[in-house]
Amino acid sequence: MKRFILLLSLIEVFMFSVSSKEYLPIVREGVEWGNCRQYGYADNGNVSYIFFRNQFKGDSIVEGKTYKKCYQYSGKELNPATDEVVSLMREENGKVYVKPVSDYDCSEYLAYDYESIYANAEKTEEIEIDGQKRRLISNETSRNRLFLEGLGVIDDFDGQTIFSLPLHEPCACMWSEYITYEKKVGGDIVYKTAFFNPSDPALAGREAVIADGAGCGRVQGTVGAAIVDGGDGGESYAIFRTDGSVAAAGVAEGRTTIPLPAGIYVASVGGKARRIAVR
C-alpha cells in the first residue's frame, strides 16, 4: 500500500513538473503571431495574400470563465482602441478553448488538447527558442501535422487558425492559412516557420498591404461605407462579413459608394480580394 501511494505521489510530481515547468501555454500576453492567408483563384490562376497578426491583450469574463481577448490586426502594432477582437481564448491543463466573437457561432470549442497530442505523438523533439526548450511534435492522428509548444500548428493549415474565424470567399477561390512567425511584443522575432514571408510589409515598418493585384486597389473602407471603383466598363463586386455571409453584392459603375455598418469585411472586386475596415 505504501509503495502504491509513493508511486501515485511520484506520478503527481511528474505531472506537476510537466505542466508547470515544461509546458509553455499558447494563451499568453506579450507575444505577437504573424499569419498569412494565401488566396488562389481557379479562374485566372492569380494569387493574393493577406498578412495579419494576432495578439492576446486583456481579460474578459463570460459565464464565470476568464478568457484572454485575441486581437487581429494588419498594421505594424496592435491598437486595442481600433483593432478587432476576433475571439476569446482560455487554456486549462493543456487544453486550449476558443470562443469566437461572431453573430454566426459564439459557442466555445476545444482547439488543442496537448495531453492527447503528446500521447499520440509520432515523433517528439526539443528545440530551443529564445533560451527556452519547447517540444516539436509530429502527430500522426492529426494528418502528420507539426505542433510547436506555445505556438500551435506550424504546417499548412486549410481552414481556420485557432485565433479567428476564417474569411470565406466565393467558390472560385481556394485558400490556405499559415502561421509565419512568433515575435516578442515590441521586440524581435524569436521563431520563423517554414512559411515566413519577408515581403510582409509590416515587418519593414509600413502598413500591411492586404493583398496585391489590380482588383485590390478598387475598393476601400471609409466612414459608414465601402467605396468600389468599377471603372468605365463596370465591375462586379461582393462584400462579405467575417462569418462568410454576404453583406452586399452587385455591379459598380464608376465610383460607387456602398453603405455598411462599422466593422471588418472582405471585399472581392474583379477576381481579387482584400480585407477592409468600415469605421
C-alpha positions as CSV (number, residue, x, y, z in Angstrom):
1,M,0.0,0.0,0.0
2,K,2.8,2.4,0.9
3,R,4.6,1.6,-2.4
4,F,1.3,2.3,-4.3
5,I,0.9,5.7,-2.5
6,L,4.5,6.5,-3.2
7,L,4.0,5.6,-6.9
8,L,1.0,7.9,-7.1
9,S,3.0,10.7,-5.4
10,L,5.8,10.3,-8.0
11,I,3.3,10.4,-10.8
12,E,1.7,13.6,-9.4
13,V,5.1,15.2,-9.0
14,F,6.0,14.3,-12.6
15,M,2.7,15.6,-13.9
16,F,3.1,18.9,-12.0
17,S,6.6,19.2,-13.3
18,V,5.4,18.8,-16.9
19,S,2.5,21.2,-16.6
20,S,4.1,23.9,-14.6
21,K,7.7,23.9,-15.6
22,E,8.0,22.5,-19.1
23,Y,4.7,23.3,-20.8
24,L,4.5,26.7,-22.4
25,P,0.9,27.9,-22.9
26,I,-0.3,29.4,-26.1
27,V,-2.7,31.8,-24.4
28,R,-0.3,34.3,-23.0
29,E,0.3,38.0,-23.4
30,G,3.5,39.7,-24.7
31,V,3.6,37.7,-27.9
32,E,2.7,38.6,-31.5
33,W,1.9,35.8,-34.0
34,G,2.4,36.6,-37.7
35,N,0.0,35.0,-40.2
36,C,-0.5,34.8,-43.9
37,R,-3.7,33.8,-45.7
38,Q,-3.0,32.8,-49.3
39,Y,-5.7,33.0,-51.9
40,G,-5.5,31.2,-55.3
41,Y,-8.2,31.8,-57.9
42,A,-9.2,28.9,-60.1
43,D,-10.5,31.1,-62.9
44,N,-7.3,33.0,-63.6
45,G,-4.5,31.5,-61.5
46,N,-3.7,34.7,-59.7
47,V,-2.5,34.5,-56.1
48,S,-3.1,37.2,-53.4
49,Y,-2.0,37.4,-49.8
50,I,-3.4,38.8,-46.6
51,F,-0.8,39.5,-43.9
52,F,-2.2,39.8,-40.4
53,R,-1.2,39.5,-36.8
54,N,-2.7,38.1,-33.6
55,Q,-2.1,39.1,-30.0
56,F,-3.6,38.4,-26.6
57,K,-4.4,41.6,-24.6
58,G,-6.6,41.9,-21.6
59,D,-9.2,39.6,-20.0
60,S,-12.9,39.0,-20.5
61,I,-15.2,37.1,-18.1
62,V,-18.0,35.2,-19.7
63,E,-20.3,32.9,-17.8
64,G,-17.8,32.7,-14.9
65,K,-14.9,31.8,-17.2
66,T,-11.9,34.1,-17.7
67,Y,-10.7,34.4,-21.3
68,K,-8.0,36.4,-23.0
69,K,-9.0,38.8,-25.7
70,C,-7.4,37.8,-29.0
71,Y,-7.0,40.7,-31.4
72,Q,-6.4,40.5,-35.2
73,Y,-4.7,43.4,-37.0
74,S,-2.8,44.2,-40.2
75,G,-0.7,47.1,-39.1
76,K,2.7,47.0,-37.5
77,E,1.4,47.3,-34.0
78,L,-1.7,46.5,-32.1
79,N,-4.1,49.3,-31.3
80,P,-6.8,48.0,-28.9
81,A,-8.9,51.1,-29.5
82,T,-9.4,50.3,-33.2
83,D,-8.3,46.8,-33.9
84,E,-10.7,43.8,-33.9
85,V,-11.2,41.3,-31.1
86,V,-11.8,38.1,-33.2
87,S,-12.0,35.5,-30.4
88,L,-11.8,34.9,-26.7
89,M,-9.5,32.1,-25.6
90,R,-8.5,30.3,-22.4
91,E,-6.2,27.5,-21.6
92,E,-6.6,24.9,-18.8
93,N,-4.5,21.8,-18.1
94,G,-3.0,21.8,-21.6
95,K,-6.4,22.3,-23.3
96,V,-6.9,25.5,-25.4
97,Y,-10.5,26.7,-25.7
98,V,-11.8,29.3,-28.2
99,K,-15.0,31.3,-28.0
100,P,-15.4,33.1,-31.4
101,V,-16.7,36.7,-31.3
102,S,-19.3,36.5,-34.0
103,D,-23.0,36.5,-34.6
104,Y,-22.6,33.3,-36.6
105,D,-21.3,31.0,-33.8
106,C,-20.5,32.1,-30.3
107,S,-20.1,28.6,-28.7
108,E,-16.8,27.6,-27.1
109,Y,-14.8,24.8,-28.8
110,L,-11.7,22.9,-28.0
111,A,-8.9,23.9,-30.4
112,Y,-5.9,22.0,-28.9
113,D,-5.6,19.2,-26.3
114,Y,-1.9,18.9,-25.7
115,E,-2.4,15.8,-23.4
116,S,-3.8,14.0,-26.4
117,I,-1.2,15.4,-28.8
118,Y,1.6,14.3,-26.6
119,A,0.1,10.8,-26.1
120,N,-0.4,10.3,-29.9
121,A,2.9,11.9,-30.9
122,E,4.7,10.0,-33.7
123,K,7.9,12.0,-33.1
124,T,8.9,14.5,-30.4
125,E,12.0,16.6,-30.2
126,E,13.1,19.6,-28.2
127,I,14.2,22.9,-29.8
128,E,15.4,26.0,-28.1
129,I,13.6,29.2,-28.7
130,D,14.7,32.4,-27.0
131,G,16.6,30.4,-24.4
132,Q,13.7,28.1,-23.6
133,K,13.1,24.5,-24.5
134,R,10.0,23.7,-26.4
135,R,8.6,20.4,-27.8
136,L,8.1,20.0,-31.5
137,I,5.6,17.2,-32.2
138,S,4.6,15.3,-35.3
139,N,1.2,13.8,-34.7
140,E,0.1,11.0,-37.0
141,T,-3.6,11.2,-35.8
142,S,-3.7,14.8,-37.0
143,R,-2.6,14.2,-40.6
144,N,1.1,14.3,-39.7
145,R,0.8,17.9,-38.6
146,L,3.6,19.6,-36.8
147,F,2.7,21.2,-33.4
148,L,5.1,23.5,-31.7
149,E,4.5,24.1,-28.0
150,G,3.5,27.6,-27.3
151,L,2.8,28.3,-30.9
152,G,0.4,25.7,-32.3
153,V,0.2,24.2,-35.8
154,I,3.1,25.3,-37.9
155,D,2.4,23.4,-41.2
156,D,-0.1,24.1,-44.0
157,F,-3.4,24.7,-42.3
158,D,-6.5,24.7,-44.6
159,G,-9.3,26.2,-42.6
160,Q,-9.3,28.4,-39.6
161,T,-6.4,29.1,-37.3
162,I,-7.1,28.8,-33.6
163,F,-7.2,32.6,-33.3
164,S,-10.0,33.7,-35.5
165,L,-12.9,32.7,-37.8
166,P,-11.9,32.1,-41.4
167,L,-12.6,34.7,-44.0
168,H,-14.8,32.9,-46.6
169,E,-14.5,33.7,-50.3
170,P,-16.6,32.8,-53.4
171,C,-16.4,29.2,-54.5
172,A,-13.9,30.1,-57.3
173,C,-11.3,30.9,-54.6
174,M,-9.1,28.4,-52.9
175,W,-7.1,29.5,-49.8
176,S,-4.7,28.3,-47.1
177,E,-3.6,29.8,-43.9
178,Y,-0.1,29.7,-42.3
179,I,1.5,30.9,-39.0
180,T,4.6,32.6,-40.2
181,Y,6.4,33.8,-37.1
182,E,6.4,34.4,-33.3
183,K,7.6,37.8,-32.1
184,K,8.0,39.5,-28.7
185,V,5.7,42.5,-28.5
186,G,8.0,45.5,-29.1
187,G,11.0,43.2,-29.7
188,D,12.5,40.7,-32.0
189,I,11.1,37.7,-34.0
190,V,12.1,34.6,-32.0
191,Y,10.8,31.9,-34.4
192,K,10.1,31.8,-38.1
193,T,8.1,28.9,-39.5
194,A,8.7,27.4,-43.0
195,F,6.1,29.9,-44.3
196,F,7.8,33.0,-43.1
197,N,7.3,35.7,-45.8
198,P,9.8,38.6,-45.6
199,S,7.6,40.6,-48.0
200,D,5.1,41.1,-45.2
201,P,5.0,44.9,-45.4
202,A,4.5,45.4,-41.7
203,L,7.9,43.8,-41.0
204,A,9.5,46.6,-42.9
205,G,7.8,49.3,-40.9
206,R,5.0,50.0,-43.4
207,E,1.3,49.5,-43.0
208,A,0.4,46.0,-44.2
209,V,-0.8,45.7,-47.8
210,I,-3.8,43.4,-47.5
211,A,-3.5,41.9,-51.0
212,D,-1.8,42.6,-54.3
213,G,-3.2,42.8,-57.8
214,A,-5.2,45.4,-59.7
215,G,-8.5,44.4,-58.3
216,C,-7.5,45.1,-54.8
217,G,-6.9,48.8,-55.4
218,R,-10.5,49.2,-56.5
219,V,-12.1,49.0,-53.1
220,Q,-11.6,50.8,-49.8
221,G,-13.3,51.2,-46.5
222,T,-14.3,54.6,-45.1
223,V,-16.7,56.1,-42.6
224,G,-20.0,54.3,-42.9
225,A,-19.3,52.8,-46.4
226,A,-17.2,50.8,-48.8
227,I,-16.2,52.6,-52.0
228,V,-15.8,50.4,-55.1
229,D,-14.3,51.8,-58.3
230,G,-15.9,49.9,-61.2
231,G,-14.2,51.9,-63.9
232,D,-15.9,52.9,-67.2
233,G,-17.0,49.3,-68.0
234,G,-18.3,48.4,-64.6
235,E,-17.1,45.7,-62.3
236,S,-18.9,43.1,-60.2
237,Y,-18.2,43.0,-56.5
238,A,-19.1,41.1,-53.4
239,I,-18.6,42.1,-49.8
240,F,-18.5,39.5,-47.1
241,R,-18.8,39.7,-43.3
242,T,-16.2,37.8,-41.2
243,D,-18.7,34.9,-40.8
244,G,-18.8,34.4,-44.6
245,S,-22.3,35.9,-45.1
246,V,-22.8,38.4,-47.9
247,A,-23.2,42.0,-46.8
248,A,-23.5,43.5,-50.3
249,A,-23.1,42.4,-53.9
250,G,-23.7,43.9,-57.4
251,V,-22.0,45.7,-60.2
252,A,-20.2,49.0,-59.6
253,E,-20.5,51.6,-62.4
254,G,-17.7,54.0,-61.9
255,R,-17.0,55.1,-58.3
256,T,-19.8,53.5,-56.2
257,T,-20.5,54.1,-52.5
258,I,-22.0,51.1,-50.6
259,P,-23.3,52.0,-47.1
260,L,-22.3,49.5,-44.5
261,P,-22.3,49.3,-40.7
262,A,-18.9,49.7,-39.0
263,G,-16.9,46.5,-39.0
264,I,-14.3,44.3,-40.8
265,Y,-15.2,42.9,-44.2
266,V,-13.6,41.0,-47.1
267,A,-14.3,42.7,-50.4
268,S,-13.9,40.8,-53.7
269,V,-13.7,43.0,-56.8
270,G,-12.6,41.9,-60.2
271,G,-11.4,38.5,-59.0
272,K,-9.2,39.9,-56.3
273,A,-9.9,40.1,-52.5
274,R,-8.8,42.3,-49.7
275,R,-9.9,43.0,-46.1
276,I,-11.3,46.4,-45.4
277,A,-12.4,48.3,-42.3
278,V,-15.5,50.4,-42.2
279,R,-15.4,53.0,-39.4
